[in-house]
């Protein structure tokens, strides 16, 4: 039996909040479509107090940002990007083009073709999230994307040097200092100074996420992303301090970030709740984390691992930290999650920053039907076919003609009939009077 020791904000209240965001974003998109750069600049002044001569950084400005970092900072960015690049390359190498003769004279295949142009949004207004440059720009480049535009908002009134450096080291072809809805809309629809892209990727606040949702179809997106979600699945093999750290470590993302403890130990649940209150008194980001925990935090006690598994799959959370006596039980059986973090020695922060897996993951239940950002998201798997012999064309034509007849598609059928007449040995028409052949 499932027992809630703490619940989050009512679902209807969340829906009302989402409606307000939708209306705001829709108006901004229409305005930028209509007025282009003028509207982008107005929104940048309004929301970020940022009005440079050019939103695009020059090579000299990029070099200056890099030179402002210490050798250790450059080394740390290099280490993180090496891990992300290595795993992305392993993923890319696993995706093979195929070509096979499925029947005599019939050749089918597919190719993995990179998207031509991608826009990568790197959050940086409140927290300079330079890790997102590795996850988006670098992964797109490993996939073979020719043009990658990277953008981040100004930080404390200027470009953040570590974000700019990470973008450049990851291989960005264009670097913009532009934030919020105006940034993703400008990349998607294009303006007088910013050429449009084919795909948008990267995390962002609720307004950025909603802009991507509304722009989907006009451009591709990585996934429908909402606030960061963390689910900690734990039993008595760990303590309240570790559970509290892993919950608050993600709750600090924003005031609407759900953090949930799912456990078979009511003792651990209560210890964790007490420990969270203690840590919130000393955590530097407590203002944000406390609001998130108060309004979206939950504590759920189950009787068995099987019950926890069922509940976890139902929730389909972005991050799932498993700290139980047998984490592999959940690895083998969980089907709905963005990323799994197995055992107390790892944690979501490793995945967010450095270990090599991608941190752009599905939220709001979308883990039921998609995984996170990876090199394959930047590739279009496109099929082709070849028919090499007269006999194969005529044979396939006869089958196709009869199937078209069942669907009443006369034009489709004539495509098949023409091949039977041209390449077959029989003169009769399979099932209807054909279009007369040319003299």
N, C-alpha and C positions, 0 to 999 in steps of 0.2 A: 504494500500500500504506500502511495506517495503522500508525504507530509511536507507542507510548505511552512518553514519557519520565518520566511521573509518573502514578500512579493514586490514586484516592480510596478511602475505606473500602468494605469488602465489602458487597454488596447485602444479604446475609442479616443482617449486624450491624445495618444500618439498619432492617430489618423487625422485628427483636427490640425495638429501641428504640421503634418505632411502636406495638407491642403494649402496652407498658407505659403509654404515653400514653393509648391508647384506654381501658384499664381505669380509669385515674384519672379521666378525664373522664366516663365513664359513671356512676360513683358520685356525682360532684358533681351531675350533671343530676338523677338520681333524688332526691337529698337536697333540692335546691332545689324540685323539683316537690312534694315532700311538706311541707316546712317553710317555704317562701317566704322572707320577709324575714329571719326568724331565721337561716336557713342562710346567706343572702347575707352578712349581717353577720358571722357566724362566719368565713366564708372570707376576707372582707375583712380582718378582724383577723389571721388566720393568715398570709395570703400578703403583705399590703401594710402590716400594722400600721396600719390605717386604720379608724377607728370614729367618724365624725362624727355629729352629731345627725340630719342629713339628707344623703343622698348627692346630692340634687338641689340645685344652686346657685340662690340667689335672684338677682333682678335686681341688687340692690345688690352682691352678691359678684362678679357678672360685670363690673359697672362698675369695681369696685375692681381687678380683674385687669387690665382695659384701661388704667386710669390708671397702673398700675405700669410699663408699657412706655414706652420712649422714642419720640419722634416718628419716628426712623429705623426702629425696629422695626415700628411701625404702617405706615409707608410701604412697607417690604419685604413685609409680609404682604399689603397692598393690591395691590402689583404682581403678586405670585404669583397671588392670587385673580382678578385681572383677566384674566390669561392663561388660567387654567383655565376661568373663566366664558365667555370669548369662544369658546374652542374647543368647550365643551359646548353653547353656544347654536348654533354652526354645525352641530354634529351634530344637535341637536334640529330645527333648521330643515330638515334634509335628509330628515326622516321625515314624510311627508305622509299625512294621512287620504285614503282613496280611496272613491269611489262611482261605479260604472259600470253601464250597462245592457248586460249581456253578450248577451242575446237580447231580442227585442221583449217588453216587459212583465216582464223578469227583471232585478232590480237587486241587485247585490252590493257590499259595501263592507267596509272595516275602519277602526277607530279606534284611536289610541294613547292608552291610559288609564293615568295614573300610579297606582302602588301607593299605598294610603292612608297607611301608616305604615312608616317605615324606622328601624332602629337602626344607628348608625354607630359602629364601634369604632376609637378612635384610640390606637395604642400610645404609652406614655409612661413606662414603668417605668425602663428603662435609658437609652433615648434619647427625648427628648420630640419625637415625630414629628408636629409640628403640620401638616406638609404633608398628612397624611392627612385632616385636617379639610377642606381645600380639595377633595381628590379625592372624598370621599364626601358630606359634607353639602352642599356647594355644587352638586355635580353632581345630587344628588337634588332640590334646590330648582329648578334649571333645568328638570328634567323635570316639575316641577309637584307633587311629593309634598307633601301637606298637613301631615303631622306627622313631623318628623325629630327623633329622640332621639340625642344624641351623648354618648359616654362615653369617659373616659380614666382610667387609674389615677393615684393621687397620685404626685407626683415629689418625692422628698426630704421626705416628710411633709406635703405640702400640694398643692393644685391648682396645676398649672403655668400661670402667667399667660399665656404666649404661646399655649398650646394652647386655653385657655378663650377667649381673645380671638379666635383663628382660628375656633373653633366659632361664636361669636356673630356674627362678621362674615360667615361663610358662610351664616348664616340658621337655625341650629339652634333648634328650638322648645323643647326641654328639654335641659339640660346636666347630666350626672351626673359625679361624681368617683368612679369605681368601675372596677376593673380585672379582668383575667383571665377565666377561665371563668365565674365568678360574674356578671360583667357581661353577657356575651352570653346566658347562660341566663336571667337575670332579664328581659332585653328580649324574649326569644323566648317564654317560657312565661308571663310576667307574675307579679307578686307582689302583696301587699297594697298596696304603695306605688308600684309601677311597672307601668303598663299595657303589655300586650304589643304587639309590632309585627308586621308581615306579612313583613318581610324584614330580613336582617342583612348588612351589608357592612363592609369594611375589613380590613386586614392585622392580624396578631398573631403571637404565638409559637406553638410547636407545639401547646400546650394549647388556645389560642383557636381555631386552625385546626381541630383535631380536634372541638372543641365545635360549631363551625359545621357540620362534616360530619355529626355525629350528629343535629343539629337540623334538617338539610335534609329537607324534606317537611312538617314541621310549619310551618316558615317557609321562604321563599325565601332564597337566599344569592347573593352576587355570583359566587363561584367557589370551587373547592376549592383552598385556598392552603397551601403549605408554606413552608419556608425560602427566602429570596431566592436566586435562581440567576443567575449571570452567565457568558455565553460571549463571549469575545473572539475574533473571526476576523480574523487579521492576516497580512500578508506583509512582505517586506523594505522596503516603503515607509515603515514606522514603526519606532520603536526600542523597546528593552526597557524603558526608563523609562516610556513612555506605557502600554505593555501592563501593566506591574506596577501602576501607579497605578490603572488601570481595573479590574483584578482585585481588588486589596486594598480599593479604595473600596467594593466591595460585600461582600467577605468580612467586613468589620467588622460587618455586620448581626447576625451570630450565629455561634456555634461550629459550626453544621451547614449553613452556607451554601456551596453548591458554587460554585467559581470555576474556569473552564476556559479554557485557551488552545488554540485550534485554528489551526494555521499551516502554510504550505507551506515555511517556512524553519526548518531545524533550528538555524541560527545564531541567529536571533531567539528561538527557544524557549529555548535555553540562556542567552542574555543576559537574558531575562526572569526566568528562575529565579534567576539570580545577583542581579539587581536587586531581586527580591522579598525575598531574604534581607537585602539592605542596607537596604531601606525598613522592614522589620520591626524593625530596631534603633532606629528613630527615630519610627515612627508611634505617636501617643498611644493608639490603640485596638489596639495590637499584640497584647495578650493574647488578645483575641477573634479578630482576623484571623489570627494565627499558628496557632491551633487549627483554625480553619476551613480554612486552606490546607493544613495538615499532614494532616488527615483527609479532606477533601473536594475539595482542589484537584487538577486534572489538567492535563497538558500533552500535546497530541496533535499529531503531525506527519503531514501528508498530502502526497501527490505533486502534486496539482492542485487548482485551484479547484472543479472538479466533485466531487472526492472530499470536499473540505471542505463543500460544499453538501449532499451526501448525508448526511454525518455530522451536520451541524447540524440538518437536518430530522428525523433519527432521534432526536436528543437533545431537541428541542422545548423549549428553555429559555425561561425568563421574559424575561430581558434578553439581547439579542444586539447586541454592539458590533462593527460592521464597519469595519475600517481596512485596506483593500486598495486597489490601484491603480484598481479599478472597483467601488465599493460598490453601484452600481445593478444589477450582475449578480446580487447576492444579493436586492436589493429585488424584482427581476422574477421570481425563481425560488423564493425561500423560501416555504414554505407553513405551517410549524409554528414559531411563536414568539409571545411575548407582546408585546414591543415591539422595534422595530429602531432602532438608533442609528447613523446612516450617516456615515462619515468621521471623521477625527481631531478636527474642530472641535466636534463634539458629544460627549456622553457620557451614561451612565445617570443620573448625578447631576442633570443638567439636567432629565431627564424626571421624576425622583423629586421635585424640589422646585419647579420654577418655569416650565418652558417652555410648559406648557399641556396636554400630553397626560396621561392618567391613569396614576398609578403603581401601581394595584392590578391586577396581571397574573397570568396563569395559571402555575402551577408543577407540578412532579411529572409532567410529560408531558401535562398537560391542555390545553396549547396545540395538541394534535392535533385538538381538537374545540371549543375555545372561544377567544374573544378575552378581553380584559380588561374591567374596569369602564368603562362609558361611560354616557351619558345614556339610551341605549336599554335598559339593564338595569333601569331603574326604571319602564319602560313595558310594559304588557300590550297586545299587538296583538290586538284582539278583532274578530271578523268579525260581519257581520249580512247578512240577505237580506230582500228585499221582492218579492212577486209582485203586479203592478199590474193585470193583466187576467184575465178569465175564460179567455180562450183560452190564455194562458201557463200558468195553473194546470192546466188540463186536459191540455195537451200534456206538461208536466213530470210530471204524475201518471201518464200512460200509460207513459212511460219508467221512472219509479220503480217502478210496480207490477210490470212485467215483471222488473226487476232484483231486487226483493224476492222474487219467486217463485223465482228461481235460488238464492237464499240460504235458502229455506224460512222466511222471516220473514213470517208471515201478518198479524200485527198492524201491522207497518210497511206492508205492502201495502195494508191497509184504510185507513190514513191517506191513501195516494195515491188509492185507489178512491173514497173519499168526495168528494174534490175533482173527480175525473172525473165522478161522478154529478151533483154540484151545479153545476159550471161548464162541463161539456162538452156537446156536441150529440148524442153517441151514448149510448144507454141501456144497451148491453150491458156486462157486467162483464168486464174483461180476461182473468181467468184462474181465478177460483174463486168459489164461492158467498159473497157478502159477508154481513157482519152486517146483519140487517134494519134498514132505515131507520126512524127514529121516525115514528109516525103524525102 
